[in-house]
């Protein structure tokens, strides 16, 4: 029976320790942020795109979740992780995620995320050890997980810088040869400022699935998205407009708007999952990962067909024209 199939997800992605600071309750509307002192709890969480997907895959349909990435090494003892790396390891192991994390001579990645008001934030990131992931660290990692995995989830950041990209290409190639669905998450943090969209599309050509937001899709399809924002007219992103990507992609998932409605497109057809159909709160990025993992597990568990996903959420499949 398809429901009894054991699924393995391997993630290639960032490991970050986030510092979350919410100053909104103390701040007067429209007040300047400079030259002021705010007193607020500073929360920490182990995050980064790799950690987030590995975590939500394990909790949403995948029996095994393996994370491949890099953390910093201790300055006194290179055989162990640095302080933030040890925090990440402890947190992820408690969630039963299998870790293949190389130790490199750099700090474990960190992010300071400040929320000055509701639904707004600014971010300062130090990619740290993530930027040092390259082919030279393979001797620290067991890549045999790729030979039996059902999906390889790749952070779009790993296809930007040359050293990371070369290592990612080797990992992607091995997973594709083993028959895995290789999904690239085209992260929305202004990635097109680092790599032109046409060049980036060429870089993801080894993958056979893509997850992308509506407004990032504007840039990668060469559309003018000025003032469009999250809630651009839905008719602009349809199954038909995605046909060029379907020439190389087996599965496309687009986050359509700020409510987190989803367009799921394959060569068989397409369907739309509205937020009310999804049995999760999907108001933040980490929650959208929940839905991504759920879509992938349902798709893979049922022979890479849309029928079960459509039946599960009682939505029709639209035929391709």
ZADO-1210 file (C-alpha; in nm, 4 decimals, padded with zeros to 6 digits):
<atoms>
<atom x="00.0000" y="00.0000" z="00.0000" code="UNK" pos="1"/>
<atom x="00.1374" y="00.3462" z="-00.0854" code="UNK" pos="2"/>
<atom x="00.0565" y="00.4794" z="00.2643" code="UNK" pos="3"/>
<atom x="00.3028" y="00.2322" z="00.4163" code="UNK" pos="4"/>
<atom x="00.5978" y="00.3561" z="00.2108" code="UNK" pos="5"/>
<atom x="00.8824" y="00.4903" z="00.4223" code="UNK" pos="6"/>
<atom x="01.0105" y="00.8241" z="00.2977" code="UNK" pos="7"/>
<atom x="01.3536" y="00.9797" z="00.3460" code="UNK" pos="8"/>
<atom x="01.4257" y="01.3506" z="00.3001" code="UNK" pos="9"/>
<atom x="01.7804" y="01.4814" z="00.2683" code="UNK" pos="10"/>
<atom x="01.8298" y="01.8563" z="00.3006" code="UNK" pos="11"/>
<atom x="02.1282" y="02.0567" z="00.1793" code="UNK" pos="12"/>
<atom x="02.1058" y="02.3931" z="00.3449" code="UNK" pos="13"/>
<atom x="02.2041" y="02.6582" z="00.5919" code="UNK" pos="14"/>
<atom x="02.2471" y="02.6164" z="00.9652" code="UNK" pos="15"/>
<atom x="02.1900" y="02.9430" z="01.1508" code="UNK" pos="16"/>
<atom x="02.1356" y="03.0530" z="01.5076" code="UNK" pos="17"/>
<atom x="01.8686" y="03.3244" z="01.5011" code="UNK" pos="18"/>
<atom x="01.8408" y="03.6062" z="01.7536" code="UNK" pos="19"/>
<atom x="01.4822" y="03.7350" z="01.7505" code="UNK" pos="20"/>
<atom x="01.4072" y="04.0801" z="01.8921" code="UNK" pos="21"/>
<atom x="01.0570" y="04.2292" z="01.8997" code="UNK" pos="22"/>
<atom x="01.0605" y="04.5998" z="01.9834" code="UNK" pos="23"/>
<atom x="00.7181" y="04.6727" z="01.8358" code="UNK" pos="24"/>
<atom x="00.5268" y="04.6948" z="02.1695" code="UNK" pos="25"/>
<atom x="00.7680" y="04.9635" z="02.2978" code="UNK" pos="26"/>
<atom x="00.7934" y="05.1711" z="01.9855" code="UNK" pos="27"/>
<atom x="00.5783" y="05.4711" z="01.9062" code="UNK" pos="28"/>
<atom x="00.4230" y="05.4635" z="01.5582" code="UNK" pos="29"/>
<atom x="00.6499" y="05.6093" z="01.2888" code="UNK" pos="30"/>
<atom x="00.9288" y="05.6786" z="01.5374" code="UNK" pos="31"/>
<atom x="01.2887" y="05.6524" z="01.4217" code="UNK" pos="32"/>
<atom x="01.4928" y="05.3472" z="01.5234" code="UNK" pos="33"/>
<atom x="01.8262" y="05.5290" z="01.5529" code="UNK" pos="34"/>
<atom x="01.9696" y="05.6699" z="01.8753" code="UNK" pos="35"/>
<atom x="01.7250" y="05.4830" z="02.0936" code="UNK" pos="36"/>
<atom x="01.7638" y="05.2066" z="02.3487" code="UNK" pos="37"/>
<atom x="01.5041" y="04.9327" z="02.3647" code="UNK" pos="38"/>
<atom x="01.4675" y="04.6704" z="02.6351" code="UNK" pos="39"/>
<atom x="01.3261" y="04.3461" z="02.5010" code="UNK" pos="40"/>
<atom x="01.3681" y="03.9728" z="02.5497" code="UNK" pos="41"/>
<atom x="01.6071" y="03.8257" z="02.2937" code="UNK" pos="42"/>
<atom x="01.4904" y="03.4829" z="02.1858" code="UNK" pos="43"/>
<atom x="01.7093" y="03.2340" z="02.0045" code="UNK" pos="44"/>
<atom x="01.6191" y="02.9547" z="01.7662" code="UNK" pos="45"/>
<atom x="01.8101" y="02.7148" z="01.5473" code="UNK" pos="46"/>
<atom x="01.7036" y="02.8021" z="01.1954" code="UNK" pos="47"/>
<atom x="01.8311" y="02.8621" z="00.8459" code="UNK" pos="48"/>
<atom x="01.6560" y="02.7175" z="00.5432" code="UNK" pos="49"/>
<atom x="01.8233" y="02.3800" z="00.5830" code="UNK" pos="50"/>
<atom x="01.7294" y="02.3370" z="00.9475" code="UNK" pos="51"/>
<atom x="01.3739" y="02.4530" z="00.8888" code="UNK" pos="52"/>
<atom x="01.2980" y="02.2100" z="00.6090" code="UNK" pos="53"/>
<atom x="01.4731" y="01.9183" z="00.7823" code="UNK" pos="54"/>
<atom x="01.2650" y="01.9868" z="01.0933" code="UNK" pos="55"/>
<atom x="00.9310" y="02.0153" z="00.9153" code="UNK" pos="56"/>
<atom x="00.9988" y="01.7193" z="00.6873" code="UNK" pos="57"/>
<atom x="01.0467" y="01.5005" z="00.9931" code="UNK" pos="58"/>
<atom x="00.7171" y="01.6193" z="01.1398" code="UNK" pos="59"/>
<atom x="00.5106" y="01.6142" z="00.8210" code="UNK" pos="60"/>
<atom x="00.5216" y="01.2830" z="00.6418" code="UNK" pos="61"/>
<atom x="00.8889" y="01.1854" z="00.6163" code="UNK" pos="62"/>
<atom x="01.0120" y="00.8960" z="00.8276" code="UNK" pos="63"/>
<atom x="01.3770" y="01.0014" z="00.8106" code="UNK" pos="64"/>
<atom x="01.5204" y="01.3503" z="00.7792" code="UNK" pos="65"/>
<atom x="01.8915" y="01.4037" z="00.7130" code="UNK" pos="66"/>
<atom x="02.0583" y="01.7468" z="00.7140" code="UNK" pos="67"/>
<atom x="02.3794" y="01.8157" z="00.5201" code="UNK" pos="68"/>
<atom x="02.5584" y="02.1429" z="00.5923" code="UNK" pos="69"/>
<atom x="02.8387" y="02.3152" z="00.7788" code="UNK" pos="70"/>
<atom x="02.8959" y="02.4547" z="01.1266" code="UNK" pos="71"/>
<atom x="03.1904" y="02.6278" z="01.2884" code="UNK" pos="72"/>
<atom x="03.4674" y="02.4451" z="01.4682" code="UNK" pos="73"/>
<atom x="03.5808" y="02.5301" z="01.8198" code="UNK" pos="74"/>
<atom x="03.8790" y="02.7659" z="01.8259" code="UNK" pos="75"/>
<atom x="04.0577" y="02.5539" z="02.0881" code="UNK" pos="76"/>
<atom x="03.9572" y="02.2060" z="01.9760" code="UNK" pos="77"/>
<atom x="03.8948" y="02.1669" z="01.6036" code="UNK" pos="78"/>
<atom x="03.7455" y="01.8212" z="01.6552" code="UNK" pos="79"/>
<atom x="03.4289" y="01.9698" z="01.8070" code="UNK" pos="80"/>
<atom x="03.1803" y="02.2343" z="01.7032" code="UNK" pos="81"/>
<atom x="03.1889" y="02.5924" z="01.8278" code="UNK" pos="82"/>
<atom x="02.9417" y="02.7102" z="02.0904" code="UNK" pos="83"/>
<atom x="02.6606" y="02.7995" z="01.8474" code="UNK" pos="84"/>
<atom x="02.7248" y="02.4818" z="01.6514" code="UNK" pos="85"/>
<atom x="02.6825" y="02.2739" z="01.9661" code="UNK" pos="86"/>
<atom x="02.3523" y="02.4489" z="02.0348" code="UNK" pos="87"/>
<atom x="02.2386" y="02.3602" z="01.6810" code="UNK" pos="88"/>
<atom x="02.3452" y="01.9963" z="01.7129" code="UNK" pos="89"/>
<atom x="02.1686" y="01.9499" z="02.0452" code="UNK" pos="90"/>
<atom x="01.8470" y="02.1086" z="01.9198" code="UNK" pos="91"/>
<atom x="01.8346" y="01.9148" z="01.5938" code="UNK" pos="92"/>
<atom x="01.9232" y="01.5804" z="01.7513" code="UNK" pos="93"/>
<atom x="01.6401" y="01.6267" z="02.0002" code="UNK" pos="94"/>
<atom x="01.4099" y="01.6460" z="01.6986" code="UNK" pos="95"/>
<atom x="01.5473" y="01.3161" z="01.5613" code="UNK" pos="96"/>
<atom x="01.7146" y="01.4775" z="01.2619" code="UNK" pos="97"/>
<atom x="02.0193" y="01.2870" z="01.1365" code="UNK" pos="98"/>
<atom x="02.3121" y="01.5251" z="01.1000" code="UNK" pos="99"/>
<atom x="02.5923" y="01.5332" z="00.8454" code="UNK" pos="100"/>
<atom x="02.7475" y="01.8660" z="00.9424" code="UNK" pos="101"/>
<atom x="03.1046" y="01.9424" z="00.8431" code="UNK" pos="102"/>
<atom x="03.3125" y="02.1499" z="01.0855" code="UNK" pos="103"/>
<atom x="03.4921" y="02.4369" z="00.9128" code="UNK" pos="104"/>
<atom x="03.7203" y="02.7217" z="01.0300" code="UNK" pos="105"/>
<atom x="03.4467" y="02.9843" z="01.0538" code="UNK" pos="106"/>
<atom x="03.1706" y="03.0750" z="01.2962" code="UNK" pos="107"/>
<atom x="02.8407" y="02.8911" z="01.2803" code="UNK" pos="108"/>
<atom x="02.5989" y="03.1143" z="01.0902" code="UNK" pos="109"/>
<atom x="02.4048" y="03.3782" z="01.2815" code="UNK" pos="110"/>
<atom x="02.1083" y="03.6050" z="01.2129" code="UNK" pos="111"/>
<atom x="01.9801" y="03.9049" z="01.4074" code="UNK" pos="112"/>
<atom x="01.6148" y="03.9581" z="01.3218" code="UNK" pos="113"/>
<atom x="01.4471" y="04.2722" z="01.4589" code="UNK" pos="114"/>
<atom x="01.0717" y="04.3262" z="01.4419" code="UNK" pos="115"/>
<atom x="01.0061" y="04.7017" z="01.4712" code="UNK" pos="116"/>
<atom x="00.6334" y="04.6602" z="01.4121" code="UNK" pos="117"/>
<atom x="00.3803" y="04.3968" z="01.3165" code="UNK" pos="118"/>
<atom x="00.4548" y="04.2184" z="00.9864" code="UNK" pos="119"/>
<atom x="00.7799" y="04.4114" z="00.9344" code="UNK" pos="120"/>
<atom x="01.1349" y="04.3104" z="01.0100" code="UNK" pos="121"/>
<atom x="01.4925" y="04.3829" z="00.9233" code="UNK" pos="122"/>
<atom x="01.7638" y="04.1236" z="00.9158" code="UNK" pos="123"/>
<atom x="02.1407" y="04.1235" z="00.9609" code="UNK" pos="124"/>
<atom x="02.2940" y="03.7890" z="00.8629" code="UNK" pos="125"/>
<atom x="02.6401" y="03.6370" z="00.8927" code="UNK" pos="126"/>
<atom x="02.6453" y="03.3240" z="00.6764" code="UNK" pos="127"/>
<atom x="02.9645" y="03.2158" z="00.8509" code="UNK" pos="128"/>
<atom x="03.0342" y="02.8444" z="00.8160" code="UNK" pos="129"/>
<atom x="02.7638" y="02.7999" z="00.5541" code="UNK" pos="130"/>
<atom x="02.9731" y="02.9985" z="00.3059" code="UNK" pos="131"/>
<atom x="03.2643" y="02.7587" z="00.3622" code="UNK" pos="132"/>
<atom x="03.0730" y="02.4483" z="00.2503" code="UNK" pos="133"/>
<atom x="03.2640" y="02.3052" z="-00.0465" code="UNK" pos="134"/>
<atom x="03.3843" y="01.9786" z="-00.1971" code="UNK" pos="135"/>
<atom x="03.6774" y="01.9641" z="00.0452" code="UNK" pos="136"/>
<atom x="03.4418" y="01.8875" z="00.3372" code="UNK" pos="137"/>
<atom x="03.3015" y="01.5721" z="00.1779" code="UNK" pos="138"/>
<atom x="03.5427" y="01.3575" z="00.3783" code="UNK" pos="139"/>
<atom x="03.3514" y="01.4655" z="00.6910" code="UNK" pos="140"/>
<atom x="03.0095" y="01.3764" z="00.5501" code="UNK" pos="141"/>
<atom x="02.8407" y="01.0457" z="00.4711" code="UNK" pos="142"/>
<atom x="02.6929" y="01.1088" z="00.1281" code="UNK" pos="143"/>
<atom x="02.5479" y="00.7580" z="00.1018" code="UNK" pos="144"/>
<atom x="02.2211" y="00.9006" z="00.2393" code="UNK" pos="145"/>
<atom x="02.1676" y="01.0375" z="-00.1113" code="UNK" pos="146"/>
<atom x="02.1580" y="00.6912" z="-00.2660" code="UNK" pos="147"/>
<atom x="01.8329" y="00.5920" z="-00.1011" code="UNK" pos="148"/>
<atom x="01.6551" y="00.9218" z="-00.0419" code="UNK" pos="149"/>
<atom x="01.3176" y="01.0117" z="-00.1910" code="UNK" pos="150"/>
<atom x="01.3757" y="01.3872" z="-00.2004" code="UNK" pos="151"/>
<atom x="01.6788" y="01.6129" z="-00.1847" code="UNK" pos="152"/>
<atom x="01.5778" y="01.9619" z="-00.0740" code="UNK" pos="153"/>
<atom x="01.8354" y="02.2268" z="-00.1721" code="UNK" pos="154"/>
<atom x="01.8538" y="02.5782" z="-00.0328" code="UNK" pos="155"/>
<atom x="01.8711" y="02.8294" z="-00.3161" code="UNK" pos="156"/>
<atom x="02.1553" y="03.0031" z="-00.1350" code="UNK" pos="157"/>
<atom x="02.3808" y="02.7055" z="-00.2075" code="UNK" pos="158"/>
<atom x="02.3629" y="02.7815" z="-00.5796" code="UNK" pos="159"/>
<atom x="02.4912" y="03.1391" z="-00.5590" code="UNK" pos="160"/>
<atom x="02.8576" y="03.1312" z="-00.4553" code="UNK" pos="161"/>
<atom x="03.0976" y="02.9225" z="-00.6650" code="UNK" pos="162"/>
<atom x="03.2429" y="02.6999" z="-00.3884" code="UNK" pos="163"/>
<atom x="02.9030" y="02.6094" z="-00.2487" code="UNK" pos="164"/>
<atom x="02.7558" y="02.5635" z="-00.5943" code="UNK" pos="165"/>
<atom x="03.0249" y="02.3184" z="-00.7061" code="UNK" pos="166"/>
<atom x="02.9620" y="02.1049" z="-00.3984" code="UNK" pos="167"/>
<atom x="02.5858" y="02.1329" z="-00.4442" code="UNK" pos="168"/>
<atom x="02.6130" y="02.0207" z="-00.8075" code="UNK" pos="169"/>
<atom x="02.7952" y="01.7014" z="-00.7017" code="UNK" pos="170"/>
<atom x="02.5319" y="01.6287" z="-00.4376" code="UNK" pos="171"/>
<atom x="02.2427" y="01.7049" z="-00.6728" code="UNK" pos="172"/>
<atom x="02.3917" y="01.4873" z="-00.9475" code="UNK" pos="173"/>
<atom x="02.4290" y="01.1910" z="-00.7134" code="UNK" pos="174"/>
<atom x="02.0720" y="01.2269" z="-00.5858" code="UNK" pos="175"/>
<atom x="01.9303" y="01.2534" z="-00.9386" code="UNK" pos="176"/>
<atom x="02.1226" y="00.9439" z="-01.0452" code="UNK" pos="177"/>
<atom x="01.9588" y="00.7605" z="-00.7541" code="UNK" pos="178"/>
<atom x="01.6128" y="00.8667" z="-00.8745" code="UNK" pos="179"/>
<atom x="01.5357" y="01.1277" z="-00.6091" code="UNK" pos="180"/>
<atom x="01.3135" y="01.4285" z="-00.6590" code="UNK" pos="181"/>
<atom x="01.5523" y="01.7242" z="-00.6262" code="UNK" pos="182"/>
<atom x="01.3764" y="02.0375" z="-00.5036" code="UNK" pos="183"/>
<atom x="01.5351" y="02.3818" z="-00.5008" code="UNK" pos="184"/>
<atom x="01.3787" y="02.6466" z="-00.2784" code="UNK" pos="185"/>
<atom x="01.4335" y="02.9778" z="-00.4557" code="UNK" pos="186"/>
<atom x="01.4636" y="03.1927" z="-00.1477" code="UNK" pos="187"/>
<atom x="01.2957" y="03.5335" z="-00.1629" code="UNK" pos="188"/>
<atom x="01.5643" y="03.7475" z="00.0014" code="UNK" pos="189"/>
<atom x="01.6560" y="03.9532" z="-00.3074" code="UNK" pos="190"/>
<atom x="01.8508" y="03.6650" z="-00.4583" code="UNK" pos="191"/>
<atom x="01.8260" y="03.8185" z="-00.8056" code="UNK" pos="192"/>
<atom x="02.0585" y="04.0999" z="-00.6886" code="UNK" pos="193"/>
<atom x="02.3378" y="03.8435" z="-00.6565" code="UNK" pos="194"/>
<atom x="02.2701" y="03.6367" z="-00.9677" code="UNK" pos="195"/>
<atom x="02.0845" y="03.7473" z="-01.2846" code="UNK" pos="196"/>
<atom x="01.7598" y="03.5524" z="-01.3238" code="UNK" pos="197"/>
<atom x="01.8592" y="03.3896" z="-01.6547" code="UNK" pos="198"/>
<atom x="02.1882" y="03.2700" z="-01.5068" code="UNK" pos="199"/>
<atom x="02.0183" y="03.1446" z="-01.1917" code="UNK" pos="200"/>
<atom x="01.7638" y="02.9484" z="-01.3943" code="UNK" pos="201"/>
<atom x="02.0552" y="02.7810" z="-01.5687" code="UNK" pos="202"/>
<atom x="02.2078" y="02.6961" z="-01.2306" code="UNK" pos="203"/>
<atom x="01.8948" y="02.5186" z="-01.1121" code="UNK" pos="204"/>
<atom x="01.8601" y="02.3176" z="-01.4327" code="UNK" pos="205"/>
<atom x="01.9915" y="02.0036" z="-01.2619" code="UNK" pos="206"/>
<atom x="01.6946" y="02.0105" z="-01.0234" code="UNK" pos="207"/>
<atom x="01.3581" y="01.8675" z="-01.1228" code="UNK" pos="208"/>
<atom x="01.1367" y="02.0564" z="-00.8794" code="UNK" pos="209"/>
<atom x="01.1157" y="02.4152" z="-00.7600" code="UNK" pos="210"/>
<atom x="00.9485" y="02.5977" z="-00.4729" code="UNK" pos="211"/>
<atom x="00.9182" y="02.9715" z="-00.5185" code="UNK" pos="212"/>
<atom x="00.7170" y="03.2714" z="-00.4028" code="UNK" pos="213"/>
<atom x="00.4888" y="03.4724" z="-00.6262" code="UNK" pos="214"/>
<atom x="00.6986" y="03.7886" z="-00.6212" code="UNK" pos="215"/>
<atom x="01.0274" y="03.6033" z="-00.6756" code="UNK" pos="216"/>
<atom x="00.8654" y="03.4339" z="-00.9757" code="UNK" pos="217"/>
<atom x="00.8117" y="03.7779" z="-01.1293" code="UNK" pos="218"/>
<atom x="01.1855" y="03.8318" z="-01.1464" code="UNK" pos="219"/>
<atom x="01.2759" y="03.4852" z="-01.2657" code="UNK" pos="220"/>
<atom x="01.0242" y="03.5008" z="-01.5488" code="UNK" pos="221"/>
<atom x="01.1385" y="03.8501" z="-01.6420" code="UNK" pos="222"/>
<atom x="00.8130" y="04.0234" z="-01.5471" code="UNK" pos="223"/>
<atom x="00.7822" y="04.3760" z="-01.4102" code="UNK" pos="224"/>
<atom x="00.6839" y="04.3348" z="-01.0481" code="UNK" pos="225"/>
<atom x="00.7193" y="04.7001" z="-00.9467" code="UNK" pos="226"/>
<atom x="00.4622" y="04.7754" z="-00.6773" code="UNK" pos="227"/>
<atom x="00.3168" y="04.4262" z="-00.7209" code="UNK" pos="228"/>
<atom x="00.4357" y="04.2913" z="-00.3855" code="UNK" pos="229"/>
<atom x="00.2977" y="03.9763" z="-00.2337" code="UNK" pos="230"/>
<atom x="-00.0577" y="04.0135" z="-00.3519" code="UNK" pos="231"/>
<atom x="-00.0092" y="04.0713" z="-00.7205" code="UNK" pos="232"/>
<atom x="-00.3070" y="03.9576" z="-00.9305" code="UNK" pos="233"/>
<atom x="-00.3211" y="03.5794" z="-00.9128" code="UNK" pos="234"/>
<atom x="-00.3987" y="03.5486" z="-01.2812" code="UNK" pos="235"/>
<atom x="-00.0431" y="03.6591" z="-01.3569" code="UNK" pos="236"/>
<atom x="00.0937" y="03.3385" z="-01.2042" code="UNK" pos="237"/>
<atom x="-00.0980" y="03.0512" z="-01.3568" code="UNK" pos="238"/>
<atom x="-00.0171" y="02.7008" z="-01.4658" code="UNK" pos="239"/>
<atom x="00.0127" y="02.8267" z="-01.8251" code="UNK" pos="240"/>
<atom x="00.2652" y="03.0991" z="-01.7413" code="UNK" pos="241"/>
<atom x="00.4805" y="02.8338" z="-01.5774" code="UNK" pos="242"/>
<atom x="00.5070" y="02.6209" z="-01.8908" code="UNK" pos="243"/>
<atom x="00.8676" y="02.7320" z="-01.9615" code="UNK" pos="244"/>
<atom x="00.9749" y="02.5953" z="-01.6234" code="UNK" pos="245"/>
<atom x="00.7872" y="02.2698" z="-01.6811" code="UNK" pos="246"/>
<atom x="01.0269" y="02.1941" z="-01.9645" code="UNK" pos="247"/>
<atom x="01.2831" y="02.1081" z="-01.6945" code="UNK" pos="248"/>
<atom x="01.0747" y="02.0747" z="-01.3763" code="UNK" pos="249"/>
<atom x="00.8562" y="01.7822" z="-01.2749" code="UNK" pos="250"/>
<atom x="00.6885" y="01.9674" z="-00.9868" code="UNK" pos="251"/>
<atom x="00.6453" y="02.3410" z="-00.9215" code="UNK" pos="252"/>
<atom x="00.5035" y="02.4867" z="-00.6003" code="UNK" pos="253"/>
<atom x="00.4308" y="02.8609" z="-00.5914" code="UNK" pos="254"/>
<atom x="00.3358" y="03.0500" z="-00.2747" code="UNK" pos="255"/>
<atom x="00.0782" y="03.2818" z="-00.4292" code="UNK" pos="256"/>
<atom x="00.0197" y="03.5525" z="-00.1711" code="UNK" pos="257"/>
<atom x="00.0556" y="03.6726" z="00.1854" code="UNK" pos="258"/>
<atom x="-00.2247" y="03.4404" z="00.2932" code="UNK" pos="259"/>
<atom x="-00.0056" y="03.1523" z="00.1768" code="UNK" pos="260"/>
<atom x="-00.2279" y="03.0021" z="-00.0901" code="UNK" pos="261"/>
<atom x="-00.0386" y="02.7504" z="-00.3048" code="UNK" pos="262"/>
<atom x="-00.0335" y="02.6673" z="-00.6740" code="UNK" pos="263"/>
<atom x="00.0938" y="02.3134" z="-00.7372" code="UNK" pos="264"/>
<atom x="00.1834" y="02.2404" z="-01.0993" code="UNK" pos="265"/>
<atom x="00.3016" y="01.9236" z="-01.2737" code="UNK" pos="266"/>
<atom x="00.2936" y="01.8011" z="-01.6308" code="UNK" pos="267"/>
<atom x="-00.0237" y="01.6101" z="-01.5393" code="UNK" pos="268"/>
<atom x="-00.2096" y="01.9279" z="-01.4442" code="UNK" pos="269"/>
<atom x="-00.2348" y="02.1769" z="-01.1596" code="UNK" pos="270"/>
<atom x="-00.4286" y="02.2452" z="-00.8435" code="UNK" pos="271"/>
<atom x="-00.4602" y="02.5330" z="-00.5988" code="UNK" pos="272"/>
<atom x="-00.4480" y="02.4771" z="-00.2237" code="UNK" pos="273"/>
<atom x="-00.6140" y="02.7672" z="-00.0473" code="UNK" pos="274"/>
<atom x="-00.5050" y="02.8426" z="00.3049" code="UNK" pos="275"/>
<atom x="-00.8372" y="02.7252" z="00.4486" code="UNK" pos="276"/>
<atom x="-00.7767" y="02.3805" z="00.2961" code="UNK" pos="277"/>
<atom x="-00.4482" y="02.3373" z="00.4782" code="UNK" pos="278"/>
<atom x="-00.4765" y="02.2039" z="00.8343" code="UNK" pos="279"/>
<atom x="-00.1960" y="02.4246" z="00.9626" code="UNK" pos="280"/>
<atom x="-00.1383" y="02.7867" z="01.0515" code="UNK" pos="281"/>
<atom x="00.0636" y="02.9147" z="00.7568" code="UNK" pos="282"/>
<atom x="00.1294" y="03.2762" z="00.8384" code="UNK" pos="283"/>
<atom x="00.5090" y="03.2671" z="00.8596" code="UNK" pos="284"/>
<atom x="00.7980" y="03.1239" z="00.6617" code="UNK" pos="285"/>
<atom x="00.8502" y="02.8331" z="00.8967" code="UNK" pos="286"/>
<atom x="00.4844" y="02.7414" z="00.8601" code="UNK" pos="287"/>
<atom x="00.5063" y="02.7535" z="00.4817" code="UNK" pos="288"/>
<atom x="00.7807" y="02.4920" z="00.5194" code="UNK" pos="289"/>
<atom x="00.5213" y="02.2742" z="00.6913" code="UNK" pos="290"/>
<atom x="00.3028" y="02.2924" z="00.3821" code="UNK" pos="291"/>
<atom x="00.5979" y="02.2360" z="00.1469" code="UNK" pos="292"/>
<atom x="00.6920" y="01.9206" z="00.3374" code="UNK" pos="293"/>
<atom x="00.3320" y="01.8001" z="00.3388" code="UNK" pos="294"/>
<atom x="00.2940" y="01.8541" z="-00.0368" code="UNK" pos="295"/>
<atom x="00.6184" y="01.6687" z="-00.1088" code="UNK" pos="296"/>
<atom x="00.5409" y="01.3744" z="00.1195" code="UNK" pos="297"/>
<atom x="00.1927" y="01.3276" z="-00.0265" code="UNK" pos="298"/>
<atom x="00.3247" y="01.3586" z="-00.3816" code="UNK" pos="299"/>
<atom x="00.6065" y="01.1084" z="-00.3278" code="UNK" pos="300"/>
<atom x="00.4080" y="00.8620" z="-00.1208" code="UNK" pos="301"/>
<atom x="00.1508" y="00.8283" z="-00.3987" code="UNK" pos="302"/>
<atom x="00.3697" y="00.7621" z="-00.7035" code="UNK" pos="303"/>
<atom x="00.4327" y="01.1277" z="-00.7908" code="UNK" pos="304"/>
<atom x="00.0730" y="01.1936" z="-00.8912" code="UNK" pos="305"/>
<atom x="-00.1580" y="01.4806" z="-00.8002" code="UNK" pos="306"/>
<atom x="-00.4701" y="01.2708" z="-00.7534" code="UNK" pos="307"/>
<atom x="-00.4220" y="01.1936" z="-00.3855" code="UNK" pos="308"/>
<atom x="-00.3309" y="01.5538" z="-00.3006" code="UNK" pos="309"/>
<atom x="-00.6441" y="01.6739" z="-00.4794" code="UNK" pos="310"/>
<atom x="-00.8623" y="01.4190" z="-00.3002" code="UNK" pos="311"/>
<atom x="-00.7053" y="01.4939" z="00.0375" code="UNK" pos="312"/>
<atom x="-00.7985" y="01.8595" z="00.0172" code="UNK" pos="313"/>
<atom x="-01.1078" y="01.8234" z="-00.1988" code="UNK" pos="314"/>
<atom x="-00.9812" y="02.0499" z="-00.4781" code="UNK" pos="315"/>
<atom x="-01.0029" y="01.9862" z="-00.8528" code="UNK" pos="316"/>
<atom x="-00.7115" y="01.9186" z="-01.0833" code="UNK" pos="317"/>
<atom x="-00.6983" y="02.1563" z="-01.3765" code="UNK" pos="318"/>
<atom x="-00.5799" y="01.9917" z="-01.6969" code="UNK" pos="319"/>
<atom x="-00.2876" y="02.1462" z="-01.8817" code="UNK" pos="320"/>
<atom x="-00.3829" y="02.3286" z="-02.1978" code="UNK" pos="321"/>
</atoms>
